[in-house]
Amino acid sequence: MERKIVHVVGTGTIGEPLIGILCEQKSSLGIDEITFHKHSPLTSDKPKIQNLMKKGARLSVIKDRIDDFKAIGLEPEFTLEEAVARASVVIDCTPKGFGHANKKEFYEKYTDKVKGFLAQGVKMVLEKNMQEELMIM
C-alpha cells in the first residue's frame, strides 16, 4: 500500500501551525508521515523547528545548506528534492511569488509522482502531467 506523505514548504505564519495540526491529526486524516522544508538555518527559529520535529515532522533543507543546519544543532533527514519526490501532496506555504518559483525549480519535475501541489496566495493545484492548474486569488 502506498504511504501517504504530506510535505509542507515553509515554516512561517501559515506553515508552522499547519505542520503542527497535520502532525496532531495525522492518524484521523489518514496521513502516514509529515515532512517539512526550512529554507534558512536561523538560530532564532531553532526552538520552533525542534518543536515541529518533536511532534513527528521530518525536516528537509536545500542540499547545500545541510551543514549550516547541523552547525546550529538541527539534523535534516532529507533534501528538498528528496522530500518532494517522496510526497503524495506538497503544500507550499512560502510568501507570495515564491510558490511559482518553487513550482518551476522543484515541483514540475515530480508531477508524475506527486498527486497534488497546493500553494498559499495563488492556491495552485497541479494534476498528473500538469493537466490541470487552478488559480484562485
C-alpha positions as CSV (number, residue, x, y, z in Angstrom):
1,M,0.0,0.0,0.0
2,E,1.3,3.4,-0.9
3,R,2.3,5.7,2.0
4,K,0.5,9.0,2.3
5,I,3.1,11.7,2.9
6,V,2.4,15.4,3.1
7,H,5.3,17.7,2.6
8,V,4.9,21.4,3.7
9,V,7.3,24.0,2.4
10,G,7.8,26.9,4.7
11,T,7.5,27.4,8.5
12,G,6.1,30.9,8.8
13,T,2.7,32.2,9.7
14,I,0.8,29.6,7.7
15,G,3.4,26.7,7.5
16,E,4.2,26.3,11.2
17,P,0.7,25.9,12.5
18,L,-0.3,23.8,9.5
19,I,2.6,21.4,10.2
20,G,1.6,21.2,13.8
21,I,-2.1,20.5,13.0
22,L,-1.2,17.9,10.4
23,C,1.1,16.1,13.0
24,E,-1.6,16.2,15.7
25,Q,-4.3,15.0,13.3
26,K,-2.4,12.7,11.0
27,S,-4.0,9.4,12.1
28,S,-7.5,10.8,11.8
29,L,-6.6,12.3,8.4
30,G,-5.1,9.0,7.1
31,I,-1.7,10.5,6.7
32,D,1.4,8.3,7.3
33,E,4.1,11.0,7.5
34,I,4.6,14.7,7.6
35,T,7.8,16.3,6.2
36,F,8.6,20.0,6.1
37,H,11.1,22.3,4.4
38,K,13.0,25.1,6.1
39,H,15.0,27.4,3.8
40,S,17.2,29.3,6.2
41,P,19.2,28.0,9.2
42,L,18.3,30.7,11.7
43,T,19.2,30.1,15.3
44,S,16.1,32.2,16.3
45,D,13.9,29.6,14.5
46,K,15.6,26.6,16.2
47,P,13.1,26.1,19.0
48,K,10.2,26.3,16.5
49,I,11.8,23.7,14.3
50,Q,12.7,21.4,17.2
51,N,9.1,21.6,18.4
52,L,7.8,20.5,15.0
53,M,10.3,17.7,14.9
54,K,9.2,16.6,18.5
55,K,5.6,16.4,17.1
56,G,6.9,13.9,14.5
57,A,7.5,16.1,11.4
58,R,10.7,15.4,9.5
59,L,13.0,18.2,8.4
60,S,14.2,18.8,4.8
61,V,16.6,21.5,3.6
62,I,18.3,22.6,0.4
63,K,21.3,20.2,-0.2
64,D,24.0,22.9,0.1
65,R,22.6,24.1,3.5
66,I,22.7,20.7,5.3
67,D,26.0,21.6,7.1
68,D,24.6,25.0,8.1
69,F,21.6,23.4,9.8
70,K,23.9,20.9,11.5
71,A,26.0,23.8,12.8
72,I,23.0,25.1,14.7
73,G,22.1,21.7,16.1
74,L,19.4,20.6,13.6
75,E,19.6,17.3,11.7
76,P,17.8,17.4,8.4
77,E,16.5,14.0,7.2
78,F,16.0,14.9,3.6
79,T,17.0,17.4,0.9
80,L,14.1,19.4,-0.5
81,E,14.2,17.3,-3.7
82,E,14.1,14.0,-1.8
83,A,11.2,15.2,0.3
84,V,9.2,16.4,-2.7
85,A,9.9,13.1,-4.6
86,R,8.6,11.1,-1.7
87,A,5.5,13.2,-1.1
88,S,1.9,12.4,-2.0
89,V,1.0,16.0,-1.6
90,V,3.1,19.2,-1.4
91,I,1.7,22.3,0.3
92,D,3.8,25.4,-0.4
93,C,3.4,28.0,2.4
94,T,6.1,30.4,1.2
95,P,5.4,34.1,0.7
96,K,3.8,35.4,-2.4
97,G,5.8,34.8,-5.6
98,F,8.0,32.0,-4.1
99,G,5.4,29.3,-4.8
100,H,5.6,29.9,-8.6
101,A,9.4,29.9,-8.4
102,N,9.4,26.7,-6.5
103,K,6.9,25.2,-9.0
104,K,9.3,25.8,-11.9
105,E,12.5,24.9,-10.0
106,F,11.3,21.9,-8.0
107,Y,7.7,20.7,-8.4
108,E,7.4,20.4,-12.1
109,K,10.0,17.6,-12.1
110,Y,7.7,15.4,-9.9
111,T,4.3,15.7,-11.5
112,D,4.4,12.1,-12.4
113,K,5.0,11.0,-8.7
114,V,3.2,13.6,-6.6
115,K,-0.6,13.6,-6.6
116,G,-1.1,17.3,-5.9
117,F,0.6,20.6,-5.3
118,L,-1.0,23.5,-3.4
119,A,0.4,26.9,-2.7
120,Q,-0.9,29.7,-0.5
121,G,-1.8,33.0,-2.1
122,V,-2.3,31.6,-5.6
123,K,-3.5,28.2,-4.5
124,M,-2.3,26.1,-7.4
125,V,-3.2,22.5,-7.9
126,L,-1.2,20.5,-10.3
127,E,-2.6,17.2,-11.5
128,K,-0.6,14.4,-13.1
129,N,1.4,15.6,-16.1
130,M,0.3,19.2,-15.5
131,Q,-3.1,18.5,-17.0
132,E,-5.0,21.0,-14.8
133,E,-3.9,24.1,-13.0
134,L,-6.4,26.1,-10.9
135,M,-5.6,29.7,-9.9
136,I,-7.7,31.2,-7.2
137,M,-6.8,34.6,-5.9
